[in-house]
Amino acid sequence: MTITKIELSKMIAIDNNMTQKAAREAIDAVFSAIVQNLQEGTNVKINGFGTFGVRRVGEKNGVNPKTHEHIVIPAHNKMTMKYATAIKEFVKQNDDITKSLEEE
């Protein structure tokens, strides 16, 4: 199951006694702040959730899977996400999550 931003904004609106529009604007503001900080090279840590970051990946050799041609993959930036320990442990120990994923 996947929750969209609209569904998330409905949940937040109900739980916090606010309009769906206000909830959607809050979500947009959070995402915008995360992206802006990543563009500036700053990691974003949200306690209890995780840390968003950007790291540089060096140039490396690869193979085009269609043509089997050897290629050079240029150096580039890669977004990273390090999940908080509490979330990792919850997912690791909760069988209901994997059952719902298998149903999709």
C-alpha positions in Angstrom: 0.0 0.0 0.0 1.2 3.5 -0.8 0.0 6.7 0.8 0.0 9.8 -1.4 0.6 13.3 -0.3 -3.1 14.1 -0.6 -3.9 11.1 1.7 -1.2 12.1 4.1 -2.5 15.7 4.2 -6.0 14.3 5.0 -4.6 12.3 7.9 -2.6 15.2 9.3 -5.6 17.6 9.0 -7.9 15.2 10.9 -5.3 14.4 13.6 -4.4 18.1 14.1 -7.8 19.8 13.7 -6.8 21.8 10.7 -7.9 22.2 7.1 -6.5 19.8 4.5 -5.1 22.8 2.6 -3.2 23.9 5.7 -1.8 20.4 6.2 -0.8 20.2 2.5 1.0 23.6 2.8 2.8 22.4 5.9 3.9 19.2 4.1 5.1 21.3 1.1 7.0 23.6 3.5 8.8 20.7 5.1 9.8 19.1 1.8 10.9 22.4 0.4 13.1 23.1 3.5 14.7 19.6 3.2 15.4 20.1 -0.6 16.8 23.6 0.0 19.2 22.4 2.7 20.3 19.4 0.6 21.0 21.8 -2.3 23.2 23.8 0.0 25.1 20.7 1.1 23.5 20.5 4.6 22.3 17.3 6.0 18.8 17.3 7.5 18.3 15.3 10.7 14.7 14.7 11.9 15.0 13.0 15.3 13.1 9.7 15.5 12.9 9.5 11.7 16.3 9.8 10.1 18.9 11.9 8.3 18.8 13.0 4.7 22.1 13.8 3.0 24.0 14.1 -0.2 27.3 12.3 -0.9 29.6 12.4 -3.9 30.0 9.1 -5.8 33.2 8.9 -7.8 33.6 7.9 -11.4 33.4 4.2 -12.0 33.4 1.6 -14.8 30.1 -0.1 -15.7 28.4 -2.2 -18.4 25.4 -1.1 -20.4 22.9 -4.0 -19.7 21.4 -3.8 -23.2 24.5 -3.7 -25.3 27.0 -5.1 -22.9 29.3 -2.2 -23.9 31.8 -1.1 -21.2 31.1 2.5 -20.2 32.4 5.0 -17.7 29.8 6.2 -15.2 30.7 9.8 -14.4 31.0 11.1 -10.8 27.7 12.4 -9.5 25.8 13.3 -6.3 23.6 10.7 -4.7 20.9 11.3 -2.1 21.2 9.3 1.1 18.8 8.4 3.9 19.9 7.0 7.2 16.9 5.8 9.1 16.6 6.3 12.8 17.3 3.2 14.9 13.7 3.1 16.3 12.2 2.9 12.8 14.7 0.3 11.7 13.9 -1.9 14.7 10.1 -1.4 14.3 10.2 -2.5 10.7 12.5 -5.4 11.5 10.3 -6.8 14.2 6.8 -6.1 12.8 5.6 -9.0 10.7 2.3 -7.2 9.8 4.3 -4.8 7.6 5.7 -7.5 5.4 2.3 -9.2 5.1 0.7 -6.0 3.8 3.6 -5.6 1.3 3.1 -9.1 0.0 -0.5 -8.4 -0.7 0.2 -5.5 -3.1 
